[in-house]
Structure formats: C-alpha cells, structure tokens
Amino acid sequence: MNARLSHILQISFAVTFLLLHTPLESEALDIPRPDKELLQRVFSYSTKVDSGDIKCETTYSYTKYSLYIRKRNITLLAVPTMWAVAHGGKRHYLGENYEQIKISNKNQSEVQRLIGLSTIPSHRESLTTVSKYLTPDIYAPTIFKDNILSPFHVANQQYYHYQVTFLLNGTARINFRPKVDNTQLVRGQALVNYSDGRIISMTLDGEYDMVTFSLGLLMGTTGTKSLLPSDIKLNCKFSFLGNITEGSYRSIYNLPEVIPDSVLKNNSNYMELVRPIPLTNREKELYATEQRNKEHKDSVDQTLSEKKHLWKHILWDIVGNNVVNRIKSDFGKNNEGYLRINPILNPLYMGYDYKRGFTYKFDVRLNYMFSPNIILTTRLKAGYSFKQKQPHISVPTMFWYNKNRNGYIQLEIGNGNWISNGNAANYARKEVGDSVINQYPRIYYFKDSYAKILNNYDINAHWGIQAGLIFHRRKAVEPEVYKKARMPLQYISVAPLFELQWRPTGWYGPYVVLDYERGIKHFLKGDIDYERWELDAQWKLKLQQLKTLQMRMGVGCYTLQDGHTFFLDYSNFRENHVPGGWNDDWSGEFELLNSDKYNESRWYMRGNITYESPLLAVSHLPWAGHFIEMERLYASILASKNCHPYIELGYGFTTRLFSMGLFLSNDSGEIKEFGCKFGFELFRHW
C-alpha cells in the first residue's frame, strides 16, 4: 500500500513539474499559439482576396420559402407586410423567387426578379424584414447592413469568446459566443480552412427586432466568391402579442442562365425550368391546393353580384391593407416613379416629449426620376400635437436639375410651428397689466407659417453655394390680449438669404456653413427689418463597431434689429415639430431648452457632442441589456444674453419597441429641469 502511494506521489510530482515548466519554456522560445494564429488568418482573409478588379458579370439566384402561422390574433393585422396572412384562413404558405443579379465593376449589384410564385393572397409578400438575413456579409463589421456585429471582423473580437478545435482533414472548427447577452451579437460555429483561414461553412443563431433566427451558410470556394455565401438556409420565428409566425428559407446563388432574360413570366412552367432543388410532396400539394382554390373562387365570383364583390375588395384589399400597413409602389413605364406612404392609422407611429406631449406623425414621399441626373422629389411631413392641440405640416419639394453637382431648386412650405417670444408679451403686459395677462396662459406663443424657395449648387466636393428667399407669418396664439394692447396680431418677414458651404475633406467629412439673411421692411408686405449672420460646423464621425461621434459648434448674431422686432428667428435653432425616429433629430439639439433663451438674444454660441455605441453601459446588464440596440451620451452647451451658460446632459437608448432619452439641464449654475423624450421604434425598419 505504501509502495503504491509512493508511486502515485512520484507521478503527481512529475505531472506538476511538466505543467509548471512547459509554459515557461514556450514563452522563452516565443512559440505562438496555433489557435490564435488561425484566428488572425480568418480575420485577415478578406484583405488578401483581390477584389479590386471585379468584372461586370450577371448571375442568378433562387429562393424558396415557407411561412407557418402557428398562432394569430387581431393584432397581427397591424404588423407591416402581415395583413395578407393575418385575415386569411390558411396557416401554411409557400413561395419561390428567381432573380437576376448584375454586378458592376464598382462592386454594386442590381437585382431584378424574373419569376415569382406564391400561395399568399394576391401574390403579396409577408415577413419581408427577414430578407436581409439572406444576404449576409460575415467579413464586414456588421453582418446584415447596419445590424449584428460580425464575430469574424478583427474590430469585433473584443465582444466574443472563441474556442478552436483542430480537425484531421486540414480544417478547424471555431465556436464563438458573445461575452454579453445582447441583440447585436450572435453565437455559432464555423468550419475554416487551416492553411489560409477561409471560412468554408458557418452556422449562427441570434435574435433581432422580434425575430429569432438560425442561419446556415455554405461559402463560395475561390476568389471574391469565397467572401459571400453560395447556399443559405434560414429558419426564423416572429413573436408579437401572442402571434407566432415561423419561416423557413433556402437561397442558392451563382446559378447559370437557364432561360432568356427577356422572358419575364410568373408561372409554374418557367419555374420548373430554373428550380435547382426539387419540391417536396408537401410543397407540391400546397401549390395544387392553391390552384384548386383559385379555380373554385373564379367560379364562385361569377355567381356573386358585382356590387358585393366590389365591396369585399375595397374593404379588405384596399382600405384594410393600406390603412394599417406601409404603402410602397413604383410607377411609370420603366418604374421611374416611387411612392411611399407610412401607415395612416397605425398607433405605433407616435412620439412624446414634454413640449408637445404625444405627437401623431404621418409621412408621404414621392420621387420621379427623369434621368439619373434629373430627379423630382416631394415629401409631406404632418403631425398633430395633442398637448398644443395643433397640427404641423411641412411640404418640401426639390427638383434636382444636376444631381452630380447637387444642383437643385427647393420649395418648402409649412404651418403650425410654434415660436415663443417673451418680448412681445412683456410689451403687452405694460399696456394691459398683469391681471389681464394672467388670463391668457399661451400669450408667449405665436404660430409660425413659412415658405422658402432657394437654389443650391456645389462647385466641387469642397464648396457649395445657396441663395433664395424666405417668408414668415407669425400669428398670436392668444390674439385677444394683443387686441387689448393695441398691438399687431401677426408679424410678416420677407428676407433674401445666402449660404456658403465648405467641406474641408470632401463629402464625408466636416461640414461648415455660413448663413446670411436680410429682412427688408415693406418688401412683399414684410414689416420686420433685420440682418442675421450664423456660422455652423457639424461632423458625424463614424467609428468602428457601429459607433459614431457627432459634433456641432455654432455662433450667430443680429447686426441689425429694427424697433420692435420681437422675433429673432435663428435658422439653426428651429424646432422640428414632426420628429422621426432615433436618427432623425435626436442629436445636435437642446431637448429641454426654452426657445426664449435664444429668441430674445441678439447673439449666441453653442456646442453639442453625442457619442453613440451599441454596447455602452445598460446593454451589459442581465436580461434588460439583451434588448438594447443602441445607446447614446449627450452633452450640449449654450451661451446667450440670458444664460451664462446653459448646459444640458443626457443619456438615451433604443430598443425594438421604443427610443427614450433622459435629460438634465443646468442654467447659469443652477439645476433647472429633468425631462425625457420618447419615440416608438416598433416596426420602423419593416
């Protein structure tokens, strides 16, 4: 027994000696770890592939998909693109697409659908938000356009854990998982070629924007095609308020030409010719059932009265679908025109801030391209402020007569904007007294309607000029008190304007603008004489891993102010009364600032800085951090006649459901306000 114990102790001593000394010897010899070497080869593989000389080529792709409606209720009607399957009687839908892909020498692609089949009513598309998962770029910083940080981009390795297993056939398996549970990260494994680090195949699982997905990729084998997948399998599940929809997709790329491009048919005969994988018996039965139902419906429709059929078509297919879902349509002989209308009655497109309360928003965009260099665009931005009980409308129309030089003529009209002015109220107070003024709580506010016409032209990538005319009519919200004070109920200003633009490093760098505006009394019935100068500099610096740093500095002053000029309306301090989502006007603005602080001052100096990151602070918290898509830190400062200085700090975040910002202000050394800004993000990217 003692001999056996002694033998065990000797073995333990030998093992301990080897464990303690082997790493020291490896460090002394500076032997690199094979797993780290392989990871570096994977990270650098895309840079070693010669993609600079991409020739123009045409390829074809095929996609087959199935949708299974596991659970549904009435709320599914409000989900964009899901109307067609929300009120139908079926639970299983099938579709196929065959597309032509033209790749230019600028590494840009143009996709045209040649054949499309679907059992979805009216051949509509549903759950289109998952289409981005069928075109992943695993070597880029983000896999799907601007979402999901790729585990195989060198800048993102700080967010992932890696485990390498070497296999016997010259390959290795890399398992990866995120260091924190966040919707911008994925987990999975990849099979890679050991010698050069090329990814052969890959699986990844994730969850983003209410869609849980599992993706299987088979990559190309040579050249630039090895950077993109040749075969994709996608399984996904969308869950929302008790609704559950599952999807199964298969996309195959780099297919040869089978039928002439001139043949643009949407029928099963042509799909039979191009389909690279056979249909299952279940899928064949779905198509057969759809055909029988269509024949039966046609026979029934012949017996129904024309009036009854028309009513059903208007109620369900036109009114219902277009009211709760986004309308997108191309028009023109060659699809030169484009129309987009946001949902009309969708309550999810609302916002909130402490100034306007809840705001309903409505957005219509219309484009028409006469040629790539001549384009006409118009947009209707409308909203209603429930706190102010005021509609807001803005209609900018732009005609690009030289798109290459950013040459355009812009006509913009708007009404309903509110501007506050304490000087006018104080002047009225002297005339009628405090007792009368206190009866009108909104005496400080005027409704600002405006019209602007201007011409813009860029001389080159560094310099641009703009000239035009702007008209303002400001009417008192509380006209009765100004009548009693024998003051004007409205003020009109008409001013020529000029702007000089400077881009020191070209299109994608800092942007410096010098504005000059000269109001002329009695010109086109204007009754305000003024002269205004403003200098504004902005820079949105894109960093790695979806991070951005937005900076803004500016100064402004009035060098001429005639008599009772109550409105000092700076162009860089005009509120956006119909704000959009996270990236609209959530940066470079003062969220809590009272406009009196700058409207009553003949000069101002301001600075704003915003830092944005997908994994900043709250995203590291358990459970709640999983849903944080982006976070922001805000810092703003303003100096004017009435504040020395005004400081505003804030923190904001966005999730799949909403965006929220929390702000704290300090005025001349004293903490003044704490407020928030809120906006719905649900289905914004659908």
RAGITA-V863698 format. One record per backbone hydrogen bond with DSSP energy under -1.0 kcal/mol. CO is the residue of the C=O (numbers start at 1). NH is the residue of the N-H. If there is no record, write none. Layout:
# RAGITA-V863698
CO|NH  CO|NH
This chain:
# RAGITA-V863698
1|5  2|6  3|7  4|8  5|9  6|10  7|11  8|12  9|13  10|14  11|15  12|16  13|17  14|18  15|19  16|20  17|21  18|22  21|25  22|26  23|27  24|28  25|29  26|31  33|37  34|38  35|39  36|40  37|41  38|42  39|43  40|44  45|48  49|51  57|103  59|101  60|255  61|99  62|252  63|97  64|250  65|95  66|248  67|93  68|70  68|246  71|244  73|76  74|77  75|78  76|79  79|82  82|86  83|87  91|69  93|67  94|119  95|65  96|117  97|63  98|114  98|115  99|61  100|112  101|59  102|110  103|57  104|107  108|104  110|102  112|100  115|98  117|96  120|123  121|124  127|130  128|131  130|133  131|134  132|135  137|140  141|150  143|137  144|147  147|144  148|143  150|153  153|156  156|159  157|160  159|179  161|177  163|175  165|173  170|194  171|167  172|192  173|165  174|190  175|163  176|188  177|161  180|182  182|185  184|149  187|205  188|176  189|203  190|174  191|200  191|201  192|172  193|197  198|193  200|219  201|191  202|217  203|189  204|215  205|187  206|213  208|211  210|239  211|208  212|237  213|206  214|235  215|204  216|233  217|202  218|230  218|231  223|226  224|227  228|220  230|253  231|218  232|251  233|216  234|249  235|214  236|247  237|212  238|245  240|243  243|240  244|70  244|71  245|238  246|68  247|236  248|66  249|234  250|64  251|232  252|62  255|60  260|263  262|264  267|271  268|272  270|274  271|275  280|284  281|285  282|286  283|287  284|288  285|289  286|290  287|291  288|292  289|293  290|294  291|295  292|296  293|297  294|298  295|299  296|300  297|301  298|302  300|303  300|304  305|309  306|310  307|311  308|312  309|313  310|314  311|315  312|316  313|318  314|319  315|320  316|321  318|322  319|323  320|324  321|325  323|344  323|345  327|341  329|339  331|337  332|335  336|369  337|331  338|367  339|329  340|365  341|327  346|349  348|350  349|361  350|680  351|359  352|678  353|357  356|387  357|353  358|386  359|351  360|384  362|382  363|342  364|380  365|340  366|378  367|338  368|376  371|374  373|403  374|370  374|371  375|400  376|368  377|398  378|366  380|364  381|394  382|362  383|392  384|360  385|389  385|390  390|385  392|383  393|415  394|381  395|413  396|379  397|411  398|377  399|409  400|375  402|407  403|406  405|458  407|401  407|402  408|456  409|399  410|454  411|397  412|452  413|395  414|450  415|393  417|448  419|446  421|425  422|426  423|427  424|428  425|429  426|430  428|432  429|433  433|437  434|438  436|439  437|440  440|443  442|445  444|421  445|477  446|419  447|475  449|473  450|414  451|471  452|412  453|469  454|410  455|467  456|408  457|465  462|503  463|459  463|460  464|501  465|457  466|499  467|455  468|497  469|453  470|495  471|451  472|493  473|449  474|491  475|447  479|483  480|484  481|485  482|487  483|486  489|476  491|474  492|527  493|472  494|520  495|470  496|518  497|468  498|516  499|466  500|514  501|464  502|512  503|506  506|509  511|538  512|502  513|536  514|500  515|534  516|498  517|532  518|496  519|530  520|523  523|526  526|522  529|562  530|519  531|559  531|560  532|517  533|557  534|515  535|555  536|513  537|553  538|511  539|551  541|549  544|547  547|543  548|612  549|541  550|610  551|539  552|608  553|537  554|606  555|535  556|604  557|533  560|531  563|565  564|566  568|570  570|573  581|584  594|597  595|598  595|599  596|600  598|601  602|558  604|556  605|639  606|554  607|637  608|552  609|635  610|550  611|633  612|548  613|631  617|620  618|621  622|624  623|626  624|627  626|183  630|654  631|613  632|652  633|611  634|650  635|609  636|648  637|607  638|646  639|605  643|640  645|668  646|638  647|666  648|636  649|664  650|634  651|662  652|632  653|660  654|629  654|630  657|681  657|682  658|655  659|679  660|653  661|677  662|651  663|675  664|649  665|672  666|647  667|670  670|667  673|665  675|663  677|661  678|352  679|659  681|684  683|686
